[in-house]
Amino acid sequence: MDIATKLAEAKNEVVVTLGEYRFTQSELEEAFNKVAPKDNWKMPVDATAEFSSVRERIALHVAVPFFTGSVPTLEFVTDNGEFSTYKVKAAGYYEAIGA
């Protein structure tokens, strides 16, 4: 098995369990990418994100500290019945590690 295949398989393993929720690294990456700064993921998070389920919001709450070490805040913006929109902020990796 080549290294790319091993890495792909590893991303599908559960890396965090929070209550009844289990998240793979791929799921956390997907959640974090909704809010990660595009130029440099280590910078402070200041984004708006849409969520269609509580599980997606919890995934984001787990993903931001998983990748950056900083804790996100979510401020409710609106709900259109299909999606809830939140303003998401977090200190980011550089500030969390003291760089």
C-alpha positions as CSV (number, residue, x, y, z in Angstrom):
1,M,0.0,0.0,0.0
2,D,1.4,3.4,-1.0
3,I,1.7,6.4,1.3
4,A,-1.2,8.3,-0.3
5,T,-3.5,5.4,0.3
6,K,-2.4,5.1,3.9
7,L,-3.0,8.8,4.5
8,A,-6.4,8.7,2.9
9,E,-7.4,5.8,5.1
10,A,-6.0,7.6,8.2
11,K,-8.3,10.6,7.5
12,N,-11.3,8.3,7.8
13,E,-10.5,7.1,11.3
14,V,-12.3,8.6,14.2
15,V,-10.0,11.2,15.9
16,V,-12.5,12.9,18.3
17,T,-15.5,11.6,20.2
18,L,-17.7,14.2,22.0
19,G,-20.7,12.6,23.7
20,E,-22.7,10.8,21.1
21,Y,-20.7,12.4,18.2
22,R,-17.7,10.8,16.6
23,F,-15.7,12.7,14.0
24,T,-13.1,11.7,11.5
25,Q,-10.2,13.9,10.5
26,S,-11.8,14.3,7.1
27,E,-15.0,15.6,8.8
28,L,-13.1,18.0,11.0
29,E,-11.1,19.3,7.9
30,E,-14.4,19.9,6.1
31,A,-15.8,21.8,9.1
32,F,-12.7,23.9,9.6
33,N,-12.4,24.7,5.9
34,K,-15.8,26.5,6.2
35,V,-14.2,29.2,8.3
36,A,-10.4,28.9,7.9
37,P,-8.7,32.0,6.6
38,K,-8.0,31.4,2.9
39,D,-4.5,33.1,2.8
40,N,-3.2,31.4,5.9
41,W,-5.2,29.0,8.1
42,K,-3.1,29.9,11.1
43,M,-4.5,33.4,11.2
44,P,-7.5,34.5,13.4
45,V,-10.9,33.1,12.3
46,D,-13.5,35.7,11.3
47,A,-16.0,34.2,9.0
48,T,-19.7,33.5,8.4
49,A,-20.8,29.8,8.1
50,E,-24.0,28.0,7.3
51,F,-25.0,24.8,9.1
52,S,-27.9,22.5,8.3
53,S,-27.6,20.5,11.5
54,V,-26.5,20.6,15.1
55,R,-23.9,17.9,14.2
56,E,-22.3,20.3,11.8
57,R,-22.1,23.1,14.4
58,I,-20.6,20.7,16.9
59,A,-18.1,19.5,14.3
60,L,-17.0,23.1,13.9
61,H,-16.7,23.6,17.7
62,V,-14.4,20.5,17.7
63,A,-12.5,21.3,14.5
64,V,-11.3,24.8,15.3
65,P,-9.5,23.8,18.5
66,F,-8.3,20.6,16.9
67,F,-6.4,22.5,14.2
68,T,-5.7,25.9,15.9
69,G,-5.7,25.4,19.6
70,S,-8.1,28.3,19.9
71,V,-11.8,28.2,21.0
72,P,-14.4,29.5,18.6
73,T,-17.4,31.7,19.4
74,L,-20.5,31.4,17.3
75,E,-23.0,34.2,17.1
76,F,-26.4,33.4,15.6
77,V,-27.2,35.5,12.5
78,T,-30.2,34.1,10.8
79,D,-32.2,30.9,10.0
80,N,-34.0,30.4,6.7
81,G,-35.5,27.0,7.7
82,E,-32.9,25.0,5.8
83,F,-29.7,26.6,7.1
84,S,-28.7,28.5,10.2
85,T,-26.1,31.1,9.7
86,Y,-23.5,32.0,12.3
87,K,-20.6,34.5,12.6
88,V,-17.6,32.5,13.8
89,K,-14.5,34.0,15.5
90,A,-11.4,32.4,17.0
91,A,-8.0,33.6,17.9
92,G,-6.2,31.3,15.5
93,Y,-3.2,29.1,15.6
94,Y,-0.5,31.8,15.9
95,E,-2.2,33.5,18.9
96,A,-3.1,30.2,20.6
97,I,0.6,29.0,20.6
98,G,2.0,32.4,21.4
99,A,3.8,33.0,18.1
